[in-house]
């Protein structure tokens, strides 16, 4: 039985898990939607919800805690095709904080996609709840996401 087990370990060390979720959180903040395994998406939701809440606080302390959670000094510069901690934190405290100003929680959604070809791992898309409205699409359902991937 899994009593008092708060999260999954994913067969990784704690440092590897923390780095993995920091990278996934930065990718989600930067892109608005990412595709990953269902288990990772569900655990990533916890990390991202806390980061958005810090973004809503908007204080210097909250900004420093977000930089620490994303695993950077806040001074890193992104090369082409990479996401930097600085860009992610700026977007978190700027654009995302404005979008979710009146929302009391529940900033992300996980949409199940089905098994991955090759190892049959259950896949999912994690996205911000207003992702399709920001992109210019009026309505969203799981069929749109299935067709996209």
N, C-alpha and C positions, 0 to 999 in steps of 0.2 A: 504494500500500500504506500501511497505517496503522501502521507500526512506530513505537514509542516515542511514541505519542499516548495520553496517559493519560485524557483525558476529552473530552466533546463541548463545543463552544463555543455552540451554539444561536443563532448569528448575533447575539450580544449582547456588549457590552463586559464586562470582568471584573467591574466594579462592579455592573452590572445582573445578571449571573449570580449573584454572591454574594448580592445582595439577594433575588433570586428564590428561591434555595435556602433562605435564612434564613426567608423567609415560608412556604415550603412545609413546612419542618421544624417551624416553630411550629404550623402547622395540623395536621400529623400528630401531634405530641405532644399537642395539645389534643383532637383528635377521635379518634385511634386509627386512622383510615383516611381516605385521600383518593383521589380519582379524577383522573388526569392522563394525559399521553401516556406511552407505554411508555419512550421514551428518557429523559424527565425522571424517571420513577419509578426507573429503573435507576441514574441518577446521584445522585438524592436518597438512595438507599440508603446510599451512602458517607458522606454528611454525617450522617445520622441514627444510623448505627452508631457513629460517633465520638462523637456527643453522648451516647448512652446509656452508652458506656464512660466518659466523663467523669462522668456521673451515678453510676456505680458506684464511682468513686474517692471521691466525697463530700467532698473537701477544699475549702477556701476558694479555693485556686488553680484547681481544676477548675471550680468554680462561676463564677469570673471569666472563665475561658477560654470556657465555654459561653455566657455573656452576650456576650462579644466575637464569638463565632461566629454568634450569632443577631442580631448587629448592633444592639445596644441598650446603653443605660447601665444597664439593670436597674431604672430608676426610672419607666419609662413606665407610664401607667395606661390600661387598655383602655376605649374607649367601647363602647356597646352594639353587639354583633355583631363586635367586634374581639378579637384575641388579643394580649395584651401579653407582652413579653419576660419580665417578672417572673413572670407566671403560668406561662408555659411552663417556665422554669427551676425553679420550685418543684415542678411536676409531674414534671419530669425527675429531680430529685434526691430526690423523695419517693416518689411512687407507682410510677413506672417503675423506679427503682432497686431497690425492694423486689420487684417482679414478676420482674425479670431477675437477681436476686442470684446464683442458682446456674447461670445459663446462660453458657457461655463464648464467646458471640458468636452471630451470626445472629439478630438481634432482629426483622428485618423480612422480609416476603415480598412478592413482586410477582406479581399474578395478571393474566394477559392477558384483555382483554375483547373485543377485536375492533375493527373500524374505526369511527371517529367519522363520524356522518352530516354531510355537508357537504364536508369536505376529505379524508375517507378516512384520517385519521391513526390509527395503531394506538394504542388506548387500554389503560390498565391501572389496577388498584387496587393501591396500596401500603398495607400495614397491618402492625401489630405481630403477631408470630406467635401470641400468645395473645389476640388481639382478640375472637374469638367466645366464648372461655371467660369472659372478663371481662364480656361483654355478656349472658351467661346461656345461650348456645346451646352444646350439647354437641359436635356435630360440625360440621365445615366442609369444604366443597369448592367448586370453582369454579362449580358450578351455582347454589349459593345466592347467590353474588355476581352472577352473570348475571341472575338473577331479580330481584334487588334494584335493579339499575340499569336 
